[in-house]
Amino acid sequence: MKTRELTHARLLEKLHYNPETGAFTRAPPNHKRRIGHFDKNGYITIAVDRVKHQAHRLAWLYMTGSHPSDDLLIDHINRIKDDNRWENLREATPSQNCRNREYGARSSQGRGASGTHGVYWDGRKNRWHVQMECRGKFFYGGYHETLEAAQKDAETVRARLIAYAETFDAAA
């Protein structure tokens, strides 16, 4: 997507953004209905001057007047890809964005999905296994008979993982 070519002035000329609802409309006088379409990944895209842009990146440009830095992403805090309310958007490093991903929902196709990041069913041992990875290093929490115990242990492992990842972010 060619977001870099769109200027703040041109965006204001073409679209109106409501930060409370996250909705985009055409600029007045054509501002009656919401615009945008879902892409294959679940994000809303909007065409401006025949170029498609992701709505969350347009919201950032609209509110701040500038594009995010080249090394930063726009993250949906609540993990809902089509929730483009201003309070739900933040700049994030790739590692911060990755830590905020939705993992293994119960309806997912992955084997052993628990609905909790880092908690998997190990059919060989008939137990829940806690394991997470960050920057090539694995963090283990062990095996648990109940999902609740594994989820509690996963919180402890996640705290270690976040501290480890922040050392990289601070060094950068």
C-alpha positions in Angstrom: 0.0 0.0 0.0 1.3 3.4 -1.0 0.6 5.3 2.2 3.8 7.4 2.0 2.6 9.3 -1.1 -0.5 10.6 0.6 -0.1 14.0 2.4 -2.0 15.2 5.4 -3.5 18.1 3.5 -4.8 15.8 0.7 -6.2 13.4 3.3 -8.2 16.2 5.0 -9.4 17.3 1.6 -10.7 13.9 0.7 -11.9 12.3 3.9 -13.4 13.0 7.3 -12.4 10.8 10.4 -14.4 10.5 13.6 -11.9 9.6 16.3 -14.7 8.5 18.7 -16.2 5.9 16.4 -13.2 5.2 14.1 -15.4 5.8 11.0 -14.3 7.4 7.8 -16.6 9.3 5.5 -16.0 11.3 2.4 -15.3 15.0 3.0 -18.4 17.3 3.0 -20.7 17.6 1.2 -20.5 13.8 0.5 -20.2 12.8 4.2 -23.4 10.9 4.7 -22.3 7.2 4.9 -19.3 5.3 6.2 -16.7 4.1 3.7 -14.2 1.3 3.5 -13.9 -2.4 2.7 -12.4 -5.3 4.5 -9.2 -6.8 3.1 -8.3 -10.5 3.2 -6.6 -10.0 6.6 -9.6 -8.3 8.3 -8.4 -4.7 8.2 -10.4 -1.9 6.7 -9.0 -0.4 3.5 -10.0 2.9 1.9 -9.1 4.1 -1.6 -7.9 7.7 -1.8 -7.0 8.9 -5.3 -7.4 5.3 -6.5 -4.8 4.0 -4.1 -5.8 1.7 -1.3 -4.7 2.6 2.3 -5.3 0.8 5.6 -7.8 2.8 7.7 -5.7 2.6 10.9 -2.7 4.2 9.1 -5.0 6.9 7.6 -6.4 7.6 11.1 -2.8 8.0 12.4 -2.0 10.4 9.6 -5.3 12.3 10.0 -4.8 12.8 13.8 -1.0 13.4 14.0 -0.4 15.0 10.6 2.5 12.6 9.8 3.1 9.0 8.9 4.4 6.7 11.6 8.2 6.2 11.6 9.6 3.7 9.2 10.5 1.3 12.1 7.1 1.5 13.8 3.7 0.0 13.2 0.2 1.1 14.1 -1.2 -1.4 16.6 -4.8 -2.0 17.6 -4.6 -2.1 21.4 -7.7 -4.3 21.8 -6.6 -6.6 19.0 -9.8 -5.9 16.9 -8.5 -5.2 13.4 -11.5 -3.1 12.3 -11.7 -1.0 15.5 -10.0 2.2 14.3 -11.1 4.5 17.2 -8.2 6.9 18.1 -8.0 5.6 21.7 -7.5 2.1 20.3 -4.5 3.0 18.1 -0.8 3.3 19.2 2.6 3.3 17.6 4.5 0.1 18.4 7.7 -1.6 17.6 7.4 -4.9 15.7 8.1 -6.8 18.9 5.4 -4.9 20.8 3.0 -5.5 18.0 3.8 -9.2 18.0 3.2 -9.5 21.8 -0.2 -7.9 21.3 -1.3 -10.5 18.7 -4.3 -12.8 19.2 -3.1 -16.3 19.7 -4.8 -19.6 19.2 -8.5 -18.9 19.7 -10.4 -22.0 20.7 -11.9 -22.2 17.2 -8.6 -22.0 15.5 -7.3 -24.9 13.3 -4.0 -25.2 15.1 -3.3 -28.4 17.0 -3.5 -28.0 20.8 -4.9 -24.5 20.7 -6.0 -23.4 24.1 -7.0 -19.8 23.4 -4.1 -18.5 25.5 -0.8 -17.4 24.1 1.9 -20.0 24.9 -0.4 -22.7 26.2 -0.7 -25.9 24.1 -2.1 -29.4 24.6 0.6 -32.2 24.5 -1.3 -35.3 23.5 1.7 -37.6 24.3 1.8 -36.5 27.9 -1.9 -35.6 28.2 -1.0 -32.3 29.8 -1.1 -28.6 28.9 2.4 -27.3 28.0 3.5 -23.7 28.5 6.1 -22.4 26.0 6.8 -19.0 24.4 9.4 -17.7 22.0 11.0 -14.3 21.6 13.8 -13.4 19.2 14.9 -17.1 18.9 14.9 -17.8 22.6 12.4 -20.2 24.2 10.8 -19.6 27.6 9.3 -22.7 29.2 6.7 -23.0 31.9 6.4 -26.7 32.2 3.4 -29.1 32.0 0.1 -28.8 33.8 -2.9 -31.1 34.4 -5.4 -28.2 34.1 -5.8 -25.4 31.6 -6.3 -22.9 34.4 -2.9 -23.9 36.0 -1.2 -23.6 32.6 -2.8 -20.2 32.0 -1.6 -18.9 35.4 1.9 -20.2 34.7 1.8 -18.6 31.2 1.3 -15.1 32.8 4.6 -15.6 34.7 6.4 -16.8 31.6 4.9 -13.8 29.7 6.3 -11.4 32.2 9.8 -12.9 31.8 9.4 -12.7 28.0 8.4 -9.1 28.1 11.3 -8.1 30.3 13.6 -10.0 27.9 12.1 -8.2 24.8 12.3 -4.8 26.4 16.1 -5.2 26.8 16.2 -5.4 23.0 13.9 -2.4 22.6 16.0 -0.3 25.0 19.2 -1.2 23.2 17.8 -0.2 19.8 
